[in-house]
Protein backbone atom coordinates (compact mmCIF):
# COMPACT_ATOMS: atom_id res chain seq x y z
CA UNK A 1 0.00 0.00 0.00
CA UNK A 2 1.34 3.46 -0.89
CA UNK A 3 1.34 6.08 1.83
CA UNK A 4 1.81 9.84 1.49
CA UNK A 5 3.91 9.75 4.65
CA UNK A 6 6.97 7.59 5.33
CA UNK A 7 6.28 4.40 7.26
CA UNK A 8 8.27 2.08 9.47
CA UNK A 9 7.67 -1.49 10.69
CA UNK A 10 7.50 -1.74 14.48
CA UNK A 11 6.79 -5.12 16.12
CA UNK A 12 5.42 -6.42 12.82
CA UNK A 13 3.00 -3.52 12.35
CA UNK A 14 3.27 -0.63 9.93
CA UNK A 15 3.39 2.76 11.65
CA UNK A 16 3.68 6.25 10.28
CA UNK A 17 7.26 7.35 10.85
CA UNK A 18 6.38 10.81 12.18
CA UNK A 19 4.06 9.29 14.80
CA UNK A 20 6.73 6.76 15.80
CA UNK A 21 9.37 9.50 16.15
CA UNK A 22 7.00 11.68 18.21
CA UNK A 23 6.33 8.71 20.51
CA UNK A 24 10.07 8.15 20.91
CA UNK A 25 10.60 11.84 21.74
CA UNK A 26 7.75 11.89 24.28
CA UNK A 27 8.65 8.52 25.77
CA UNK A 28 5.06 7.25 25.56
CA UNK A 29 2.56 5.99 22.99
CA UNK A 30 0.39 8.61 21.32
CA UNK A 31 -3.32 8.55 21.92
CA UNK A 32 -5.54 7.95 18.89
CA UNK A 33 -6.92 11.46 19.39
CA UNK A 34 -3.44 13.06 19.14
CA UNK A 35 -2.12 14.28 15.80
CA UNK A 36 1.49 14.95 14.83
CA UNK A 37 1.82 18.18 12.87
CA UNK A 38 4.74 18.94 10.54
CA UNK A 39 5.54 22.56 11.43
CA UNK A 40 7.13 23.48 8.07
CA UNK A 41 4.48 21.62 6.05
CA UNK A 42 6.94 19.10 4.55
CA UNK A 43 5.53 15.65 5.32
CA UNK A 44 8.93 14.03 4.71
CA UNK A 45 10.82 16.28 7.15
CA UNK A 46 10.64 14.18 10.32
CA UNK A 47 13.20 16.01 12.43
CA UNK A 48 12.02 16.20 16.07
CA UNK A 49 12.05 20.02 15.99
CA UNK A 50 9.65 19.92 13.01
CA UNK A 51 7.09 17.65 14.72
CA UNK A 52 4.45 18.95 17.12
CA UNK A 53 1.83 16.84 18.92
CA UNK A 54 -1.62 18.44 19.13
CA UNK A 55 -5.25 17.48 19.55
CA UNK A 56 -7.66 17.16 16.63
CA UNK A 57 -9.30 20.58 17.03
CA UNK A 58 -5.96 22.39 17.18
CA UNK A 59 -4.70 20.49 14.13
CA UNK A 60 -7.86 21.38 12.17
CA UNK A 61 -7.40 25.08 13.04
CA UNK A 62 -3.81 24.86 11.82
CA UNK A 63 -4.80 23.46 8.42
CA UNK A 64 -8.18 25.09 7.87
CA UNK A 65 -6.84 28.66 8.08
CA UNK A 66 -7.52 29.67 4.50
CA UNK A 67 -6.92 33.40 4.89
CA UNK A 68 -4.48 35.10 7.29
CA UNK A 69 -5.81 36.33 10.61
CA UNK A 70 -3.74 39.52 10.47
CA UNK A 71 -3.46 41.56 7.27
CA UNK A 72 -1.69 44.72 6.14
CA UNK A 73 -3.75 47.70 4.99
CA UNK A 74 -3.09 48.36 1.31
CA UNK A 75 -3.36 52.12 1.84
CA UNK A 76 -1.52 52.94 5.08
CA UNK A 77 0.41 49.69 5.73
CA UNK A 78 -1.04 49.27 9.24
CA UNK A 79 -1.47 45.70 10.50
CA UNK A 80 -5.11 44.89 11.36
CA UNK A 81 -7.38 41.95 12.21
CA UNK A 82 -10.43 41.75 9.90
CA UNK A 83 -13.73 40.19 10.92
CA UNK A 84 -13.51 36.39 10.38
CA UNK A 85 -16.20 36.37 7.67
CA UNK A 86 -14.49 39.19 5.76
CA UNK A 87 -10.86 37.98 5.77
CA UNK A 88 -10.87 37.02 2.09
CA UNK A 89 -11.93 40.41 0.75
CA UNK A 90 -10.93 42.94 3.41
CA UNK A 91 -8.10 45.17 2.14
CA UNK A 92 -8.12 48.13 4.51
CA UNK A 93 -7.96 48.82 8.22
CA UNK A 94 -10.70 51.49 8.18
CA UNK A 95 -13.49 52.87 5.98
CA UNK A 96 -11.36 55.94 5.21
CA UNK A 97 -8.49 53.79 3.91
CA UNK A 98 -11.03 51.67 2.02
CA UNK A 99 -12.34 54.76 0.23
CA UNK A 100 -8.79 55.72 -0.75
CA UNK A 101 -8.09 52.22 -2.06
CA UNK A 102 -11.38 52.22 -3.99
CA UNK A 103 -10.58 55.61 -5.48
CA UNK A 104 -7.11 54.54 -6.61
CA UNK A 105 -8.51 51.32 -8.13
CA UNK A 106 -11.16 53.26 -10.04
CA UNK A 107 -8.49 55.70 -11.22
CA UNK A 108 -6.26 52.80 -12.40
CA UNK A 109 -9.19 51.19 -14.24
CA UNK A 110 -10.02 54.54 -15.87
CA UNK A 111 -6.39 54.93 -17.03
CA UNK A 112 -6.41 51.41 -18.50
CA UNK A 113 -9.66 52.08 -20.36
CA UNK A 114 -8.25 55.37 -21.70
CA UNK A 115 -5.11 53.58 -22.93
CA UNK A 116 -7.21 50.91 -24.67
CA UNK A 117 -9.35 53.56 -26.36
CA UNK A 118 -6.27 55.42 -27.53
CA UNK A 119 -4.74 52.21 -28.96
CA UNK A 120 -7.94 51.33 -30.85
N, C-alpha and C positions, 0 to 999 in steps of 0.2 A: 504494500500500500504506500502511496506517495504522500508525504506530509509537506506542508509549507514550512514547518519548523524542523530543525534537526532533532533526531531522536537518538536514544541510547537504550541498550538492553540492560535491565537491572533485575537480577533474580529471575531471569527467564521472561520478564514482561517488558514490553516496549513502553518507554516513558519519554516525554518531551524533555529535551536536554535542558532547556531554560528552567523548567520546573525542578528537575533533578539538582541543578546547580544552586537554585534558591534554597532547596531543602538542605543541601550540604552547608551552605553559608549560615542558615538559621539553626542548624543542628536538630531539626525536627521535621516530621512529614508535614506537607501543606494540607490544609483542609480543602475539601472539594469546592468550597465557596470562595477560596482565595485565588486570585489571579496574579500572574507574574507579568509585569509590564516592562517592555523594552523602552527605556527612557529616550533613546535617540531614534526610535522608530525602525531600526534595522533588526529584523527578526533573526538574523544570523550572528549578531554581535552579542555573545553570551558572557561578556566580562561581568564579574560581580557588581562593579560600579554602574553598569548599565541596566541591571535588573532591579525592579522594585515590586515588592509584594503588596497587593491592595485588595480590598473587597470588590465585589461585583459592581456596586453602585459607583464607587470611585473610578473604577476602570471604565465604565460606560461614560462618565462625565469627561474623562480624559480623551476618549476617542470620538465622542459625539459633538465636540465643540467645533461646529462648522465655521463660525465667524468669530473673530477675536473679541474678547470681553472689553479690552481697552483699545481705543482707536485714536488716531491723530486727526485733528481738524484740518481740512484741506485749505482753509483760509488763513487761520492764525497759527497753526502748528501746535496748539494746546492739546494735551492728552485728556481724553474724556471717556466716560463709561456710558454708552447708549442703552436705552431700554432694551431688554432681551428680545422683544419681538421686532425691534427695528435695527438690529445689528447689521443686517445685510445691506441696507440702503442708507443708513445714517452716515453723512459725510461731514457734518459740522457740529461744533460744541454748543451752539446757540442759534436762535432764529436769525439774529443779526448776521452772523457768519454765513448761515444758510442762504440768506438773501444775496450776500456778496458773491457766493459761489454760483448761485443761480444766474445772477447778472453776468458774471464772466463766462459762463457756459453759453448763455444766449448770445453774447457778443461774439464768441468763438464760432458758433454755428452761423451767425449772420455773416461773418468774414468768409467762412467757407462757401456759403451760398453765393456771395458776391464774386468770389474767385471763379466759381463754376460758371456763373453767368458771363463773366468777362472772357473765359476761355471758349465759350460756345459761340 
